[in-house]
Amino acid sequence: MTDYLLGIDAGGTKTKARLVSVATGEQWQFRDGPASLTNDRPGAIKRVIAVSNELIGRAAIKPQQVSMVCGIAGANHEVARLKLQDKVAELGLAKFSVISDSIISVYGAGYGKPMLCVAVGTGSVAVLLNGAGDTQQFGGWGFTAGDQGSGADLGRKLVRGGLDRFDAGDYLDDPLYRALFDEIGQSSEEIMAWLNSAKVTDYARLMHVLQRFPEHERVKELLAYAGKATSRLIEIGLAHESVPVALMGGMANYISDYIAKDFRSALVEPEGDALDGALWLAAQNLKQVAQDD
């Protein structure tokens, strides 16, 4: 009998998972490091399997009792997604799906109601769930050429500006850039070592430097840029269908005031988060299993 739901939200900075007993509502939760099929496919696959086994073990249940939905960054890359699916299949779960983390976000935002979800965290992406129940993604092209307005994008822009100040020799005059170089190094050698090893998540973590200086002019400029980039995603999504818009992700609270005025009336508070969306979809899968039986 399938009587447990497992939801996994695996992204560029962290992985969250929750196992829920359908009968009693008892929950087991687990939080771990990043899992992105784009940034580190082998590591992401290993983490998803480890997290699944951890929660199933904690609950002392059999995998055959579990319906699981895993939303993971990079799942739009078919080869990577299939690799993860093959490994998840070896767990022996009753039912499972591996989908993009952006998809579980839109289902978490409205539990299946038509919605445009714009998720801005390490990366940035928008997903439209239309009235017909179909989803369409905008953005989410990754750090190299996309993810405009994301935490990683702003972190990179902060570093670029900081390097200019370092070359000019006046970064010590500015508390924002002093804080930046406390993170990435005080000498040319230290900075170069950081740059050569920095991953997407390292740039995204620099958001905490920006958050310490909300009144700094450069911080306001970067947040305004992020608001403009996010507004563009909203504009593209709403051109397909007029629906409520939910901002989600770690950047949402920082950029909401910078969203273009034309779209602010469409903004709504999300009903849940991405992990809630994964569990909602796992419940739908469970219903399908019952119908098939």
Secondary structure, 3 states (H helix, E strand, C coil): CCCEEEEEEECCCCEEEEEEECCCCCEEEEEECCCECCCCHHHHHHHHHHHHHHHHHHHCCCHHHEEEEEEEECCCCHHHHHHHHHHHHCCCCCEEEEEEHHHHHHHHHHCCCCEEEEEECCCEEEEEECCCCCEEEEECCCCCCCCCCCHHHHHHHHHHHHHHHHHHCCHHHCHHHHHHHHHHCCCHHHHHHHHHHCCHHHHHHCHHHHHCCCCCHHHHHHHHHHHHHHHHHHHHHHCCCCCCEEEECCCHHHHHHHCCHHHHCCEECCCCCHHHHHHHHHHHHHHHHHHHC
